Amino acid sequence: MFRLILGAILMIFLIAVVGTVILDQFPSLVPLWEEFKMHVVTIYNMSLVKYGAVPTLMIIIAVFILIGSSKKGA
């Protein structure tokens, strides 16, 4: 369990570092990234209003599990 949590934290750190490097190298992507963040926050806020905090967190966890456990077909 500890290994899974540590792996998740390190993956988030890696994504943040790589994302920062990409946005530094390609400044034209910054407006696209800002728009993406705005849409994600809007969807999150709409889900909070409609379902509440706990179901919204369960939906987010379920989406991550679904994406993480999907197998790529041959």
N, C-alpha and C positions, 0 to 999 in steps of 0.2 A: 504494500500500500504506500509506504514511504517512497519507494522507488518510483512509483507511478506519479505521485505528487511532485517529486523532484524533477522527473522528466518533463512534466507539464510546465513547471516553472522555467526550466531551462529552454524549452521550446518557445515559450512566450518571449523570453529574453532574446533568443536568436532571431525571432521574427521582428522584434522591435529594432534590433541592431541592423538587420538586413534592410528593413523598411526605411530606416534613417539614411543609410548609405544610398539606396536607390533614389530617394527623394532629393538627396544632396546632388547626386550625379545628373538627375533629370528633373530640373526645376519646373518644367512644363507639366509634370504630373501632379503638382501640388493642388491646383484647382480641382482636378478630377478626384483626388484623395479627399479633399474637403467636402465635395459633393457626396461622395460615398459615405463619409462619416455622418453627414447631415441626414441621409436617408436611413441609415442604421439607427440613429438616435430617434428619429421620428417613428419608425416601426416599433422600437422598444417602448417609447412613451405611449403609443396607441395600445400596445399590449398591456402595459401597466394599468391603463384606464379601464380597459375592457375586462381583463381577467384578474388583476391584482398582482402582488409581488411574488408570492410563492408559485402560482401556476406559470408565471412568466419565466422564472428561473428554471422550472422543470422543463418548459418548452425549449429553452436555450440548451440545457444539458442534453435533452433528447436529440436535438439537431446535431450537436457535437458527436454524440454516440452514433447517430445514423451515418454521419459523414465519415467518422473514424472506422466504422465497422463495415462499410460498403466494400465489396470486392469488385475489382475491375474485370469485366468480361473479356474473354479472348476473341 
